[in-house]
Amino acid sequence: MNKQLIVLMFLIGAVFTVKGQDEKIKFTEYDLSNGLHVILYPNDATPNVMVSLMYHVGAKNEDPARTGFAHLFEHLMFEGSENIGRGDYFGIVQAAGGSLNANTTQDRTYYFENMPSNELELALWMESERMYHAKIDTVGVNTQKGVVIEERKQSYDNQPYGTFMEELGKRAYTVHPYRWQTIGDPEHIKASSFDDIYNFYKTYYVPNNAVLVIAGDFEEKQTKEWIADYFGSIPKGTLPFYRPEIVEPVPTVEVRDTVYDNIQLPAVFMAYHAPAAGTKESYAMDVLSQILTGGKSSWLKTNVDDKGLTAQSLLFYNATEDPGLVYVAGIANMGKELPEVEAAITAEIAKLTAGLVPEEDFQMALAAKEYQTASEYKTLSGVSNALASNYTYLKDAGRINKELSFYNEITREDLLNVARKYFQPNSRVVLYYLPK
């Protein structure tokens, strides 16, 4: 299939998806007197409702000597509350026909339940319980400390290449708290006192540091009454939030190092500095990432993987609240040397800085990003996450209806400028992962 046909198919898919929405995503938002921001997105396409709560706290809000607290609380908040038995949180939701989960990043912590519509009140009560009455005691703290330390062993230390983001981060940053990962340092977790942990809860897990999003099939008047009943009486937090305003100096020297790991195939990992979420540069970087690694016709796939140099290569950019990183990886094929793999990947990245990308590659990448965005906004989970994130980071939930236009405003000249600014060899970290 030629590139022109692929471009046409992407464009048709994007157009049909956008037009299939008919109208902009309609939502209402307001604040409770205690500072909790509420967003309501009614959609009766399915008899379900998603209740999500995003707290503006992540790994970057931690004390450098006590890392891992935000992720620890992702676990602790499921311990129960004064009115929910220890370990009963999952069972109650599942018995009601719902599902639930949570995740933590360097910038925020996100909890959500997907429930049958008639169980909305239950979900609201349970979220209010852990905001105000979470079971933070020595039993739960000691239990979850052990769980988190074991999770680190399984998902990072004992996972092939599992530490690459951590190893890159601590070399790419010298002062900014993005230099550590959300999993934290197990020694910090072990050394933390109960008071350390409890104070973190009282500081950040408060209504004036959160946004509550209700999306799906619900009656708005009744929902507002329940929100007032369950959340309105929770006191506003009074302890100061630590919002780091640290600006990482622009690196001018490439950093190289070697990491020995329990692996069979050597690999090269690289990190380039990248723009913050919500900026025009971030949308350009997203399109550049699509060109390099977004599918079977991407540059790394066709010019590195398909030529047998790598078992797998990838590049990914996950926009963060502060300027972040673009991660690049290449796992060498049997018989291939890492310098050869690095040179091939670097050559593809360098093409982005040499001149304007070909029009057909630009259009195909742009159409793919538009299609992905439109598809995401056809789901309750996608809309909920976007509304919460846009408000948390940018105090503008309405950006959800401008997302496609932000991509459409990007030009090939924008791509060239962003590539030349960020994809510089003298500002990157290069790590060779070798078998122990």
C-alpha positions in Angstrom: 0.0 0.0 0.0 1.6 3.3 -1.0 1.9 6.3 1.3 -0.6 8.4 -0.5 -3.3 5.8 0.1 -2.4 5.5 3.8 -2.6 9.2 4.2 -6.0 9.3 2.5 -7.3 6.5 4.8 -6.1 8.3 7.9 -7.7 11.5 6.8 -11.0 9.9 6.0 -10.9 8.1 9.4 -10.2 11.4 11.2 -12.9 13.3 9.4 -15.6 10.6 10.1 -14.6 10.4 13.7 -14.7 14.2 14.3 -18.0 14.6 12.4 -19.4 11.6 14.3 -19.2 13.7 17.5 -21.7 16.1 15.9 -21.1 18.7 18.6 -18.4 19.8 21.0 -18.1 18.0 24.3 -20.5 19.8 26.5 -19.8 20.0 30.2 -20.5 22.2 33.2 -18.0 23.1 36.0 -18.2 24.8 39.3 -16.4 25.0 42.7 -17.6 24.0 46.1 -16.9 26.4 48.9 -14.0 24.2 50.1 -12.2 24.6 46.8 -13.1 21.3 45.2 -13.5 21.8 41.4 -16.3 19.8 39.9 -16.8 18.9 36.2 -20.0 17.2 35.0 -20.1 15.6 31.5 -23.5 14.0 30.9 -23.5 11.3 28.2 -26.3 8.6 28.1 -24.8 6.5 25.3 -24.3 3.7 27.8 -25.8 3.0 31.2 -22.5 3.7 33.0 -20.9 6.5 34.8 -17.3 7.2 35.5 -16.3 9.0 38.7 -12.7 10.2 38.7 -10.8 12.3 41.2 -7.4 13.9 40.2 -5.2 15.2 43.0 -2.5 17.7 41.9 0.3 15.9 43.6 2.9 13.6 42.1 6.5 12.6 42.6 7.8 16.2 41.9 6.0 17.4 45.1 8.1 15.1 47.3 11.0 15.8 49.6 14.2 14.7 47.8 15.0 12.7 50.9 11.5 11.1 51.0 10.7 10.0 47.5 7.9 7.6 46.5 5.2 9.1 48.8 2.7 10.0 46.0 2.9 6.4 44.7 2.7 5.0 48.2 -0.6 6.9 48.6 -1.9 5.4 45.4 -1.9 2.2 47.4 -2.8 3.6 50.9 -6.0 5.2 49.6 -7.4 1.7 48.9 -6.8 0.5 52.5 -10.3 1.7 53.6 -11.6 4.4 55.8 -13.4 5.0 59.1 -16.5 3.6 57.5 -15.0 1.2 55.0 -13.3 -1.9 56.3 -9.6 -2.5 55.6 -9.2 -4.2 52.2 -13.0 -3.9 51.4 -12.7 -1.0 48.9 -12.2 -3.2 45.8 -14.8 -5.7 46.9 -17.6 -3.1 47.4 -17.1 -1.6 44.0 -16.9 -5.0 42.2 -19.9 -6.3 44.1 -21.8 -3.3 42.7 -20.8 -4.3 39.1 -18.1 -1.6 38.8 -14.3 -1.5 38.2 -11.7 0.8 39.6 -8.1 1.7 39.4 -5.5 4.5 40.0 -2.2 5.7 38.7 0.5 8.2 39.7 2.8 10.3 37.6 5.4 12.9 38.5 2.6 15.6 38.4 -0.7 14.1 39.7 -2.5 11.1 41.2 -5.6 9.9 39.5 -8.4 7.6 41.0 -11.4 6.4 39.1 -14.4 4.1 39.2 -16.5 2.9 36.3 -19.9 2.1 37.7 -23.4 1.2 36.6 -25.4 4.4 36.6 -27.5 3.4 39.5 -24.4 3.1 41.7 -23.2 6.7 41.2 -24.1 7.7 44.8 -22.0 4.7 46.1 -19.0 5.8 44.2 -19.3 9.4 45.3 -19.6 8.3 48.9 -16.5 6.1 48.6 -14.4 8.8 47.1 -15.4 11.3 49.7 -14.6 8.7 52.4 -11.0 8.4 51.4 -10.6 12.1 50.8 -11.7 12.9 54.4 -11.5 9.6 56.4 -8.8 7.4 54.7 -7.5 4.7 57.0 -3.9 6.0 57.5 -2.6 4.0 60.4 0.6 2.1 61.2 -0.9 -1.2 60.0 -1.8 0.1 56.6 1.4 2.1 56.2 3.7 -0.8 57.1 1.7 -3.1 54.8 1.8 -0.8 51.8 5.5 0.1 52.4 6.2 -3.6 51.8 3.9 -3.8 48.8 5.6 -0.8 47.1 9.1 -2.0 47.8 8.2 -5.4 46.3 6.6 -3.7 43.3 9.8 -1.9 42.7 11.8 -5.2 42.7 9.4 -6.9 40.3 8.7 -4.0 37.9 12.0 -2.2 37.9 15.0 -3.9 39.5 14.3 -7.4 38.3 12.6 -6.4 35.0 15.0 -6.4 31.9 15.7 -2.8 31.1 13.3 -1.9 33.9 15.4 0.9 35.3 16.1 2.8 32.0 13.8 5.8 32.8 15.2 6.1 36.3 18.8 5.9 35.0 18.1 8.5 32.3 16.2 10.8 34.6 18.9 11.1 37.2 21.5 12.0 34.6 19.3 14.3 32.5 18.3 16.4 35.5 20.6 18.0 38.0 18.2 20.1 40.1 14.6 19.5 39.0 12.5 16.8 40.9 11.8 15.0 37.7 15.2 13.4 38.3 13.5 10.7 40.4 10.7 8.4 39.3 7.3 7.9 41.0 8.3 4.5 42.4 10.7 6.3 44.7 13.8 5.1 46.6 13.1 2.0 48.8 15.4 3.3 51.4 13.4 6.5 51.6 10.2 4.5 52.0 11.8 2.4 54.7 13.1 5.4 56.6 9.9 7.4 56.5 8.1 7.9 59.8 4.3 7.6 60.2 4.2 11.4 60.8 6.0 12.0 57.5 3.4 10.0 55.6 0.4 11.3 57.5 1.4 14.9 57.0 1.7 14.3 53.2 -1.9 13.1 53.3 -3.2 16.1 55.2 -1.3 18.4 52.9 -2.3 17.2 49.4 -5.4 15.0 49.6 -7.7 17.8 50.3 -10.6 19.3 48.2 -8.8 22.4 47.2 -6.1 20.3 45.6 -8.4 18.1 43.5 -10.8 18.0 40.6 -13.8 15.7 40.6 -15.1 14.6 37.2 -18.5 12.8 36.7 -18.9 11.5 33.1 -21.7 9.3 31.7 -25.3 8.6 32.3 -26.5 10.6 35.3 -29.2 13.1 36.3 -27.4 16.5 36.9 -29.6 17.9 39.6 -29.5 14.8 41.8 -25.7 14.5 41.2 -25.1 18.0 42.4 -27.0 17.3 45.5 -25.0 14.2 46.2 -21.7 16.0 45.6 -22.8 18.7 48.0 -23.8 16.1 50.6 -20.7 14.0 50.4 -18.0 16.5 49.6 -19.3 19.9 50.7 -18.6 19.4 54.4 -15.0 18.3 53.9 -12.7 21.1 55.3 -10.5 23.0 53.0 -6.8 22.1 53.3 -4.8 24.7 55.1 -1.2 23.4 54.8 0.9 24.9 52.0 1.4 23.0 48.8 4.9 22.6 47.6 4.9 23.6 43.9 8.5 23.4 42.7 9.5 26.4 40.5 12.9 24.9 39.7 14.1 25.5 36.2 16.5 22.8 34.9 19.5 24.5 33.3 19.8 23.8 29.5 22.4 21.1 29.2 25.3 21.8 26.9 27.3 18.6 27.2 26.2 15.0 26.2 26.2 12.6 29.1 27.3 9.0 28.4 27.3 6.0 30.7 27.0 2.2 30.8 24.5 0.2 32.9 24.9 -3.5 33.5 21.7 -5.4 33.8 20.2 -8.9 33.8 19.5 -8.9 30.0 20.5 -11.0 27.0 20.4 -8.4 24.2 22.4 -5.1 24.6 20.4 -1.9 24.2 20.9 1.8 23.8 18.7 4.3 25.6 18.7 8.0 25.0 16.9 11.0 26.5 16.4 14.4 25.0 14.9 17.4 26.8 11.4 18.3 25.7 8.7 21.0 26.1 6.0 21.1 28.8 2.4 20.0 28.2 0.0 22.5 26.7 2.5 24.5 24.7 2.5 24.8 21.0 6.0 23.1 21.1 4.5 20.1 22.8 2.0 19.5 20.0 4.9 19.8 17.5 6.9 17.3 19.5 4.0 14.9 19.5 3.8 15.0 15.7 7.6 14.6 15.4 7.3 11.5 17.7 4.6 10.1 15.4 6.8 10.5 12.3 9.7 8.7 14.0 7.9 5.8 15.6 4.2 5.9 14.9 3.4 2.8 13.0 4.7 0.6 10.2 5.7 3.4 7.9 7.5 5.4 10.6 11.2 6.3 10.1 12.6 4.1 12.9 10.5 1.2 11.9 11.4 1.3 8.2 15.0 2.4 8.5 16.2 0.7 11.7 13.9 -2.2 12.7 13.2 -3.5 9.2 16.8 -3.4 8.3 17.5 -5.9 11.0 19.6 -3.6 13.3 17.2 -3.8 16.2 14.8 -6.3 17.7 12.8 -3.3 18.7 13.2 0.5 18.6 10.9 3.2 19.9 10.7 6.8 20.8 8.0 8.3 23.1 7.2 11.7 24.4 4.8 11.9 27.4 4.1 15.6 28.0 4.6 16.7 31.6 3.5 19.7 33.5 7.1 21.1 33.5 9.5 20.6 30.6 10.2 16.8 30.4 12.0 14.2 28.3 11.7 12.4 25.0 12.8 8.8 25.5 14.5 6.8 22.7 15.4 3.1 22.8 16.9 0.5 20.6 17.4 -3.2 21.5 20.2 -4.6 19.3 19.5 -7.6 17.2 21.8 -10.6 17.6 25.2 -9.9 16.2 24.6 -6.1 16.0 26.8 -3.7 18.0 25.4 -0.8 20.0 27.4 1.9 18.2 25.9 0.8 14.9 22.4 0.9 16.4 22.9 4.2 18.1 24.3 5.7 14.8 21.3 4.5 12.8 18.7 5.9 15.3 20.6 9.2 15.6 20.7 9.5 11.8 16.9 9.3 11.7 16.5 11.9 14.4 19.0 14.1 12.7 16.9 14.1 9.5 14.3 16.1 11.4 16.8 18.9 12.1 18.2 19.0 8.5 15.2 20.5 6.8 11.4 20.3 6.4 9.9 16.9 6.8 8.3 15.5 3.6 4.8 16.8 3.1 3.3 13.3 2.9 5.0 12.2 6.2 3.7 15.3 7.9 0.2 14.8 6.7 0.1 11.2 7.7 1.5 11.9 11.2 -0.9 14.8 11.6 -3.9 12.7 10.5 -2.9 9.9 12.9 -2.7 12.3 15.9 -6.1 13.7 15.0 -7.6 10.3 14.7 -6.1 9.1 18.0 -7.4 12.3 19.8 -10.9 12.0 18.3 -11.1 8.3 19.1 -10.0 8.9 22.7 -12.8 11.5 23.2 -15.4 8.9 22.2 -14.8 7.1 25.5 -15.8 8.2 29.0 -12.4 7.4 30.3 -10.7 9.5 27.6 -13.0 12.5 28.2 -12.7 12.2 32.0 -8.9 12.1 31.9 -8.6 15.0 29.5 -11.0 17.2 31.4 -9.2 16.5 34.7 -5.8 17.0 33.2 -6.5 20.2 31.4 -8.0 21.7 34.5 -5.2 20.4 36.8 -2.3 21.6 34.7 -3.7 24.6 32.8 -6.9 25.5 34.7 -8.8 25.3 31.4 -11.0 22.2 31.0 -12.4 23.7 27.8 -9.1 22.9 26.0 -10.7 19.5 25.3 -12.7 21.1 22.5 -9.6 22.8 21.0 -7.3 19.8 21.0 -7.7 19.0 17.3 -7.2 22.7 16.3 -3.9 22.7 18.2 -2.6 19.9 16.0 -4.0 21.6 12.9 -2.1 24.8 13.7 1.2 23.0 13.5 3.3 23.6 10.4 6.4 21.8 9.0 8.3 24.9 9.9 7.2 24.4 13.5 8.4 20.9 13.4 11.8 22.0 12.1 12.2 24.6 14.8 11.3 22.3 17.7 13.5 19.5 16.3 16.5 21.9 16.1 15.8 23.2 19.6 15.5 19.8 21.4 17.1 17.1 19.3 20.7 18.2 19.9 23.4 15.6 20.6 25.1 18.0 23.1 22.0 18.0 25.3 21.1 14.4 25.5 21.9 11.4 27.7 23.1 8.1 26.1 23.1 4.9 28.1 24.4 1.5 26.9 22.7 -1.4 28.7 25.0 -4.4 28.7 24.5 -7.9 30.1 26.0 -8.4 33.5 
